[in-house]
Amino acid sequence: MSRASRPTAAVCEVKLAAATLIDALVDLGGIESARGPEHYFVHFLAVMKAIGTLEYNVRIVR
């Protein structure tokens, strides 16, 4: 395998992070449940405006 075709460590790390995120996804349903995510976006914007940054996390626990 040539050097150009081998993935770098950064590429491997991104792929691992993406796989981890995909495993953490929760299906919220079809179009009939679309209002929940839409309202969450309004909540996201309000928190962002209040704290002045996009760098925050929200954890939903079952």
C-alpha positions in Angstrom: 0.0 0.0 0.0 1.5 3.3 -1.0 1.9 6.1 1.6 -0.7 8.2 -0.2 -3.4 5.6 0.1 -2.9 4.8 3.9 -5.2 6.7 6.2 -3.5 9.0 8.7 -4.0 8.7 12.5 -6.3 11.8 12.3 -8.5 10.1 9.7 -8.7 6.9 11.8 -9.6 9.0 14.9 -12.4 10.8 13.0 -13.8 7.5 11.7 -13.7 6.1 15.3 -15.5 9.2 16.6 -18.1 9.0 13.9 -18.8 5.3 14.6 -19.1 6.1 18.3 -21.7 8.8 17.5 -23.6 6.6 15.2 -23.9 4.0 18.0 -25.2 6.7 20.4 -28.0 7.9 18.1 -31.6 7.4 19.2 -34.3 7.3 16.5 -36.9 9.9 17.4 -39.5 8.6 15.0 -40.9 9.7 11.7 -42.4 13.0 10.5 -45.2 12.8 13.1 -42.6 13.4 15.8 -40.7 16.1 14.0 -41.9 18.9 16.4 -39.7 17.6 19.2 -36.4 18.1 17.4 -37.6 21.5 16.0 -38.4 22.7 19.6 -35.0 21.4 20.8 -33.3 23.6 18.2 -35.1 26.7 19.7 -33.9 25.5 23.1 -30.3 25.1 21.7 -30.3 28.7 20.4 -31.6 30.1 23.7 -28.9 28.4 25.7 -26.3 29.4 23.2 -27.4 33.0 23.4 -27.5 32.9 27.2 -24.0 31.5 27.7 -22.4 33.1 24.6 -20.8 30.0 23.1 -21.6 27.0 21.0 -19.4 24.8 23.2 -21.7 23.1 25.5 -23.3 19.7 25.8 -26.7 18.4 26.8 -27.1 14.9 28.0 -30.4 13.0 27.8 -30.6 10.1 30.2 -33.1 7.3 29.9 
